[in-house]
Amino acid sequence: MQEIRHLSLACLLTIALIGAAQGQTPSPDARASETEQKMTDDERFSLIVSLIGAVPSIGVPRDQRIPAGVNMSAGYTPGIPRLGVPALQSSDASMGVTNPGYRPDDKGATAFPASIVVGSSFNPQLAREGGVAIGREARMRGFNIMLAGGINLARDVRNGRNFEYYGEDPFHSGVLGAEQVNGIQSQQVISTLKHYTLNNNETNRHWLDAIVDPNAHRESDLLAFQIAIERSEPGAIMSGYNKINGDYASGNHHLLNEVLKGAWGYKGYVMSDWGAVPEWEYALNGLDQESGIQMDVRQWGAEAFTDRLRAAYAAGKLPKARLSDMVRRILRSVYAVGIDTWGPAPAVDMARHNDIALAIARQGIVLLKNDGALPLATNRPLKIGVVGGYAQLGVPTGTGSGAVLPAGGYAGSVNIGGAHGAMGATRNLYLLPSSPLAELKQLLPQAQIEFDGGYTPAESALLARRSDVVIAFGIRVEGEAFDLPDLSLPWGQDAVIDAVAMANPNTIVVLETGNPVSMPWRDKVKAIVQAWYPGQAGGQAIAEVLTGKVNPSGRLPIAFPESLAQTPRPELPGIETPWGTPTTIRYDEGAEVGYRWYAQKNHKPLYAFGHGLSYTSFDYKDFKVSGGETVTATFTVTNTGKVAGADVPQIYLTDATGERRMRLLGFERVELVPGASKTVTVKADPRLLARFDGQNGLGQWRITEGTYRVALGKSAGELALTAEAPLTARVFGK
Ligand code: BGC
C-alpha cells in the first residue's frame, strides 16, 4: 500500500515536473535569439554559408573546409557544438535521397516516382507518406535538410524540370507540396520549398529575366508558395536562379523582404540555389544563407557571404541586426523542426518504401485514351509485341540534381551530352531497374511476349505484324539545365510508333516522359498511357495498369496542348542562343497558366487538366453550392461500373460576375467499390475566387460582389454539373 502511495506520489511529481517544463519550454524564436546572442561573429558567419561536397562527375573537388568523416552531400555547414547547434547537412530531394557520386559506399536510396506523378495522384496523403519515407532515408544518412518541395508551376510544356514539380495549378501544387514537406519535417528533417520563384524555364536560367504582372504573380506561382507555406511551415525556402522583373530571385527585396517575410510573415530562412549569388548585397535584400559557395566561385568568380560579406560588415555596410536576423532565422528552423534533438534514427524499411513508391506510381499513371484495348485480356494466349523504351531494362527517370541512384544501381545509364552549366555533364538517360517487359511476362503467363528494341520503324513493324497486340513505349530524357525545343519524342520514336500502329491497329502506347508530347500517331493507336517517370517500381505499376490488376486513377496535373501554337509562347525565348545569353521571358499569360489559359482563349487542348480514364465509370449528382464569403460545394459521386476504382471529382470556378475565369477550387480522390457512393464537400480557399489588388501598398485580396458560376467536372474540359453562388464583396488577407 505504502509502495503504491510512493509510486503515485512519484508519478504526480513527474507529471508536475513535465508540466512545469512544458510551460517553460521557450519558443523556437526565443531559443534562436538566446543562442544567437551567445555567438561570436565568427560563429555567426560560419552559419550563413554552406559548402557543396565533392562531386567528381561535375568536377567539384573535396573542399578542405569540410572536415574528414563528414558524409558528402549538396550542403555542409559546420555546427557550433558549445551551443548545441548541429552541423547542417542538406541533400536533394523530391524523388528520394540523391547521391551524384558524393558517397561511393552509399548502398542506394529508394528512387520514388517524380513529383509530377505525385501530382497526378491528386492524393495529398500519399505525398505525405512519400515525404516521411524520404525524411527517414535522409536521417539515416545524417542529413537534416532536404532540398525538396519543388512547386514551380508548369507554365511551359517545354520546361526541362516540370517532372520535379506537381503541375500547373497553384492550389493543387500548394497542397501536395505542403504534404511532402510535412512528411519530411515529421522526421525532424528540415525541408525547403523551391525554387522561389518563377524558375519555370531552364533555358539560360542564370541569365533569365522572367517578366510577370505582380498581381498575376500573386494569383499563380506565389499563391502556390503561400498556400504551401501556410500548410507546412517549411524550415527553408530556396530562391531560384533567375531574375523576376529585373531582380535576381536570391536578391529580390520585393519578393523576399516585402512579400515572403513581410506580407506572409515567414519566419524560417531563405537559402539560395547553388550558384545563384553574385553579390554580397543579397544579404541586405532578404537572402539568409548562401548555398554551395564553391558554385558561386564557378558561376560568378567569388564567394559572396564569406570574405566579401565580412568586409561589408566591418565597413558598417551590413548592419549587425541583419546579420543576427539571418542567423536567428536559421536557428529558428533548427529548433522548430527539432534537428537539434535527434535521438537514434528511426528504422528504415526499404521494402515498405518500395511499396510507397509503387503506390504513387499506381495512383499517378494516367490512362489518356482507351478505345477498348485495355485492360489486356489475361485469360487468353495473346501474342504481344513489346516495342522500344528499353522496356527490357527498366524505366527512365529525370536527370539533374534530383536523380536518385537506386539500391543496386541503375539498369543502364547513357550520357547524352549537350546540356549546359554545372549540370550539363550529368544529362543522362538513367534507367531504373524495373522492367515493364519482365513485369508483363509475370502478369501474363499465358501470353507469348516478344520484344523489339524499337531500333528502326521497319524492324519494329515486323514484330507488330505478327502480334495480336502491340505495346509501344515512348521515352524522353528531361532534366535540369535544358528545355525541350518541341514536343516530339527523340531518337525517331514517333516514326517507330507510327510504323507499328500502321502495321497493327491494335497498338497501345505507354509514354514515359516528364511533359506532354505531341503524339502525331495518336489517332492510329487504341490506347495511350501516360506513365511519366514512375520510379523504381514503375515497371510493375505499368504492367498492373495494362492488365487491369490496378484500375488507373491518375489525372493530368498539366494540360496537354494540341501543339505549341495553343500555348502562351509558341516560340521559347533564348532556346536558340548559346548557354549564358541574357534572355528575357515574358509570362504574359499572368495568372492564366495552363488550363486557365486554354479556357480563356477557347482552345481545346489535346487532353485537359484533370483528365484521366478508368476501367469503371462514375456519376455525379446532388450538386449544391452556397456562397457568401466563399463557395462551398457538395455533391455525391457513385461508382456506376463493374470494378472498384478511384475518381477525382474537381470543382472549378468558370465565371466570376460575368468574366470568364477558370480556377480549380478543390478536388478529392475518392475510392469506391461498384455501386458505392460518397458525398463530398469542398470549401474553396477564397483567394481562388478573388483578384489580388496590389494598388494600395502591398495589396490585398478582393472579391467583387456578384454571381459566381461553379462547375463539378471530371476534368477542366469535361464539366458535368454547374451551379451559381452569390458572393459578398470583401477585401481580405495579404
Ligand atoms: C538545383 C537545386 C538543387 C541544388 C543542389 C541546383 O542545381 O537547381 O534544385 O537543390 O542544385 O543540388
Boltz pocket constraint, residues with backbone or C-beta under 6 A from the ligand:
constraints:
  - pocket:
      binder: B
      contacts: [[A, 74], [A, 92], [A, 93], [A, 147], [A, 194], [A, 273], [A, 274], [A, 401], [A, 423], [A, 480]]
      max_distance: 6.0
